[in-house]
Amino acid sequence: MTDIFTNGFFIGNRKALRQTTDSNLIVLSANGLLQRSGDTTFPFRQDSNFWYLTGIEEPDFILVMAENEDFLIMPKRGEHRDLWDGIVNKKTIRQCSGIDTILEFHEGWLKLDKLLKKYNKVHTLAPADVYMEHFGFYANPARGVLLAALQKHRKLEIVDARKDIARQRQIKQSPEITVLQRAIDITTETLKDVRNNLTNYKTEYEVGADIAAGFLRRGASGHGYQPIIACGKHATTIHYTQNRAVLDEQLLLLDVGAEVANYSADITRTYAIKKPTPRQRHVHDSVIAVQQKAFDMLKPGIDMKEFEQAVDLEMARELRKLKVLGNINDKKKLKKYYPHLTSHFLGLDTHDAADYTRPLKPGMVLTVEPGIYLPDEEIGIRIEDDVLITETGIKVLSANLPTDLG
């Protein structure tokens, strides 16, 4: 699938970013490798923005987009790295990115320093906080390392281009939609297999093993994010990822997405392991009803904030029918049973870069994932599909996967 992305895709993305920022100089960093323990690393995942502009899968490169040329700065590499990890193939990088000039570290930085002094202004991507408390994890330090190097030029004006590139990535091009559809198809076909074998599983991790194998067999590189395989009460934890419990006779929530060429699907289904109870069916029916209302609302021109408020109202009405919410205007209690948003954008990142103040436009891809979580009843039900905004409404990209409980 990676052959779908020719270097014309990346050249075009760089051209568009130049036009959007009207900048004479843009400098971006690839991600760096991160230590797992001792002398081992976590599997490398490229910075999505860097990949979007270059297609390069190597760590620690620097992209320089100057007024009249693009060039790449290679990281420092000793003989030990080349011997153990392999030599960086410059020919492959040139062919992939469409960038002919690849400079060694010192030569590249000498050239970049001259450009920084010439223009006194540079666009780059501001780093996230070192520790992102909201998510509970540390950011890749590569952007911060680049920023510190740029800040050595005291008179340099540094402009954050995150919003510019987010808005550009928000509209998916034809190759991106093709790859996203492939990731979605792999996910849905794998989930069909799992559902057909549901009575044969004894633990969450057995389900997880078959999902991982199904993704790989069908051509995905693996998971786009940590899978959620949640039985019974575990499904009331939104991002439950322990995936180790013994399956009981309750419901099983599966929130998974295959990754193809760095693009991820994001699909959720909830299945009954045994015959569902009337209460479980009623809750499931309410989630389906809210999702259908959300589908009906989505079209070009829709404001995401207004959309989320409208879906919240529909969810409140359903929760009142279920007798867990009295006043449909009680937003605090609503969020107890429906604590997340209905939609997020989808692409290179599962929660993709986007400007949420921007009205919907054709070419945007987003999820629609209402859910109801009743911890006291050990019921957690979420249904999630991936949709493409079209000229007249939406196309549900994951429509071939049934949503019924079974």
N, C-alpha and C positions, 0 to 999 in steps of 0.2 A: 504493500500500500504506500510505502514511502516514495515510490517513483511517481506518484501523483503530484508531489511537490517538486517541480523543476526549479532551477535557480531563478527563473523568471518570476516565480511567486515571491521570493525573498527580495529580489531587486525591486519589484513593484512596491513591496511593503516599505522599503527604505525610501523610495521616491515619494510615496504618499506621506510618510512621516516628515520628510524635509518640507514638503509643501504646507503641511498642517502647522508646523512649528515656525516656519520661515526662518530657520536657523542655519547659520554658516558652519556650525560645529556641533555635532552630537556625539557623545561618548558613552558607551554602555559596557558593562562587564558581564561575562558569563558567570554562572555559579561556580563555586569551588567544591571540592570533595570535602566531606565531613567525616570526622572520626567516629567509628562505631565503638571500638575498644582496642586497646593496644595499638597494633599497627594495621588494623583493618578498618575499612570505611563502609558507610552505608552505600547502597547502590546509587550511582550518580543519576541525578535528574537535572536537566538543563533549566536555567531561568527561562520562563516561558516567553518573555519579551525578547530576550537575546535570540532564542530559537526562531521566533517569528520574523526576525530581521535577517537571520543568517542561515538557519538550518543546521548549524554546527552543534555537535553533541559532545565536544571536548570541554573540559573545565578550564577556567582561569584565563581564557582569551579576553582581549579587549577589542571592541569594535569602535572604529573611528570613522565617522561620516563627516568629511570636510566639504568645503564648498564645491570643489572640483573633482574629488576622488574619495573612495572608501578604501580603508586598509585595516588589516588586523595585526594586533600585537600579540605575539606568542608569550606564554608564561616561561619563567625560568625552569629549566629541566636539566637535571644532572644525568650522567650516564646510567646511574642506578635505576632511575625511573624508566629510561628508554629500554634498558635490559629487561626489567621485570614487567613493565606495563605495555611495552611496545612503542615504537617511534611514531610520532604524529605524522599522518600522511597529508602533506601539504597539497598534493594533487587532488585528493578527494575533497579537501576543504574548499579549494578553488572551484571545483566543479559544482559542489553543492551550493555554495553561497553566491557564486558569481563575483567574487572579490579576488582579483589577481594578485594584489600586493599583500604579502604576509611577511612581517618583519620580526626579527629576533627582539627579545625584551628591551635591551638597552638602545638599539637602533630605533625601535618603535617609539619609545618614550622620548628620545631626543627630538624626533619629528613632531610628536604630539605637543611637547613643551613649546616648540616654536609656534605652533598653531594657537595654543592658549595665549601666548603673549601677543600674537597678531590680532586676535579677535576680542580678547578680554571678556568673552561671554561663551558659555557652553551649556547645552542642554544635556541632562543626564537623568537617571532615575533615582530619586531619593531613597535611601535605605529605610527599611522598617526599623522599629525599635529592636535593640539587641534581644530583649526578652519581651515577647508579645503576651502580656499578662492575660488578656481576654481569651486567648487560645491555649495558653499554658505551654508554649514551646519557644525555642530560640530561632532567630532568623538566620539564614545563610549570610555569612559576614562579607561576601564578595562586594556588594554594592558599597558597604561602609568603607572597605579598604580602598576602593576607587575614589570615593568622595574625599577621604583623608588626603590622598595623593593630589587631587585637584585643588584642595583648599590650601596647599602649599603656595599656590599663586595668589597672593593676598589681594590683588586688585581684580581678581576674576569674578565676574557675575555668574553664579550658578543657578540655572533654571530647572525646575522639576518638570519632566515631560511625562509623568505617569498618567495624567488625565488625557493627554493627547493620544498616547498609544492605547490606552484603555478604550477610548471612543472609536479608534480605528479597528481594534480587534473585535469590537462589539458587533460589527456587521461582517458576517461570515461570507467568504468567497466560495466559489463552486468547489474547489478541491477540499476545502475545510468541511463543507456540508457532506461531501462524498465520504470522507474519512469518519466523520461523526456518525453517519448512517451505518457505516461498517461496524464501528464500535458498539452501536446500539443493537444491530442485528446479532452480533456475537453474544451480547449480554442476554437478549431475549431468547435466543435459541438455547443457550446454556440453562436459563431458568426454566424453560419448558422441560428439559431433561430432568432437572432437579425435581420439579413438581411431579413428574410421572413416577419418580422413584421415592417419593416422600415417605412412604410407609417403611422403607428399608433402612432409614437412618436412625441412629440411636443417640447421636450427639450433634451439637452445633458444628463442631470442627469437622465431622464427617461430611456435612453439607458443604462447609467451606472448602474442603479438599476437592470435592467434585466441581465446585464452581471454578476454582483456580485451574484445574485440569481442563475444564471445558473451554475456558478463555484461551489457554495456550494451544490446545488442539485446533481451535478455529482461527488461529493466526494473530491473536492479540499479544502484546508484550507482557501482559499481566493485568493487575488491578490498577485502575485510575486513582484509587484512594483506598484507605483501610476499610475492608468490607464489614458490614453490620449484619450479623446472623443471630437474631435475638428471639428466643423462645419465651412465651408466657410473660412473666413480670419484667423480664429484661427488655422487652420491646417498649416499655414505658420510659426507658432511658434513651434519649434521642440519638446519641452517638455511642451506643454500647458497642465495644469492639473486642471484648474478651473472647467471645465466640468459643467457649469451652463447656458450656452446660449440657447436661443430659436432657434430651427432648422429652417433654411430658405430653399430655393430651391437649395442650393449649394451642394457641396460634403461633405461627412462625413468621417473623418479619425478616425479609431479605432486602437489604439496601446495598446494591453492588453496581459496579460499572467497569467494563473492559476498557483498556487503553490501547489505542492504535495510533501509531505515529505521533504520540504525545497528546492526542485528543481523547477525551474520556466520555463515556456514557455515564448516566446516573439514573438508575431505575430502581423503584421499590415495589414489591408486592408483598401481600400478607396472605398466608395460606393456613387453612385449618388442617392440623395433623390428623385429627379424628373428625367426626361429624360435629360441625359448629353448633353452639347453643343459640337459641333465639336472640339472646342479648348480643352475642358476638355478631350475628347477622345484621341486627339493627344498627350497631355501631359501624359496621362495614358499609351498609347501605348509605349511612349519613356521609361517610367520607367520599363515596362515589358520587353522591348528589352534589357535594360541594365542589369536587373536581370538575364535574360537568358544567356547573355554573361558571367556574373559572375559565374553562375552555370557551364558553360562549362569550365571555367578556373580552378575550384577547384579540387584538387586531392592531394594525398600524395607527399611531396617534394616541394610544392609551398611555396615561401617566401611571407609573408603577406604584406610586404612593396611594393614589386613588384606587387603583386595582386592589392593592392589599387591604385597604379599608373596606372595600365592597365584599371581598371574600371573607373577611373577618365577620361581617354582618351575617353572611350566609351560614358561616360556621356556628355563630351564636344561635341562630334559629334552629339548626340541627341539634345543638347541645340542649336547647330547651325541650325539644321533642324527646330527647333521651333522658330528661329529668335530672340533668346534672348542672344546669344553669337556669336560674329563675329569670333574671333581668337580662335581656339581650344587649343592654348598654353597659353591663358590668364588665369592662375591659380587663380589669385585673383578674377576675375569676375566669374569664375566657382564656387568658394566657396561661392559666394553670393547666388547662386541658389541651390547649393548642398553642404552644410556646414559640413556635418558629414562623417564619414567613412562608408564603405559599410558593414563591418562585425565586430562583436565582439564575443568572446567565451561565451558559455552559460552553466549553471550548477547550483550549489548551489547559486551563485550570478547571477543576470540577466546579468551584465557585469562581467563575471566570471574571476577568477584568471587565469593568463596565462603569458607565456613568448612569446611576440610577435616577438622576433628575431628567434624563433624556427620554422623550416619548418613544414608544416602540416603533421600529421601522422594519420593513421587509429585510430578511437576511439575519435577523437576530435569532438566536437559539436559547431557549430557557426551559427550566423544569417547571412542572406544575405538581406540587406534592402536599396536598392537605393531609392532616393526620389527627387522630383523636387518641389521647393518652389518659387512661383511667387507672392509676396505680393501685387504688384500693380494690379494684376488680381484676387486677392483673391482665388488663386488656390494653394493648397498644397496636393501633392499626394505622398504617400509612400507605398511600398509593401514590406512586410518582411516575410521571411520564415526561418525555423530552419532546418539545414542540419547536417547530420552525415558524417564525412569523412570515406570512406571505402577503401578497398585495391586497388580499381581501379578508384574511383571517389567520388561521393557523393550519399547519399540517402536523399531525401527531406522528412523530418519527418512530415511536415505539408501539404503534397501534396493533401490531401483530401479536402482542402478548396479552392474553386475557387477564381481566382484573378480578374475576370472581374468586370467592374464598375456596371453592372446591367442595 
